[in-house]
């Protein structure tokens, strides 16, 4: 005789679907708030280190103006230094059709077209109203598709805005359902400030009208909910979650935002097939070397644990 599972309880084995993956965003969102700029060669080396470690996808740069976001200078040089096979697994941040044109001309295949759910943050971040960004998206899609690439719809401040406070989830769902955004390959919902909580994240992902588009969660760990929110997003239907080495990052136009959810923490929580103790150790060391070069401190609990004295635990480096 079998025991029935209550309708409102998810079986343990289904909490982390095997097709949920991590995208590392160290080279874009992770570097945005650092006080030091990495040279192109160092960034290319980091791309190849992360890909070799098994990370399925990366975000490697941004078309944001270098005078406003200096660490993003040279992003197109990074694109130009990578092979077509490497670029298949890489994304670059864009905010306008003109950005898309420049990125594609440099060789980029995949772009993340980003704007904010709230007008106040969109004006601070991009300089226009949300409606203007939505209206321009079909042109961005056309440019990418003609080049044979992929495009993501990325909605920043999907939960809260640093200027206007809580964001109505119906506004986010309305943008996802808008015919002008329908041809995106993926839908990214971003907890830009890291103020969301798991039940809220799960609900928005479970009700976002994304159709057969892949759902992506971009979270920050400001209130310590980064991993919990990422797992809740997966439970709600996300198939990709974003992280950055050592929890680096944040939005320079979002007061109160702190680092991304740490790549090391997300990998330790989700345990993809490619994550072995040796692979995690290599990622921890890579993050430590990056922090030393940037003069930043680690926010990763997993990196801290890996350096503990619990030598009997196979994940500890010592």
Secondary structure, DSSP 4 states (H G I P E B T S, - for coil): -PPPPPTT---GGGSS-TT-EEEE-IIIIITTT-SSPPPHHHHHHHHHHHHHTT--EEEEEE-S-TTTSGGGTTHHHHHHHS-HHHHTTEEEEE-SHHHHHHHHHHT--EEEEEEESSHHHHHHHTSS-HHHHHHHHHHHHHHHHHTT-EEEEEEESSSEETTTEEPPHHHHHHHHH-GGGTT-SEEEEEETTS---HHHHHHHHHH---TTSEEEEEEB-TTS-HHHHHHHHHHHT-SEEEEBGGG----TTSTT--PBPBHHHHHHHH--TT--HHHHHHHHHHHHHHHHHHT-----HHHHHHTSS-TTSTT---
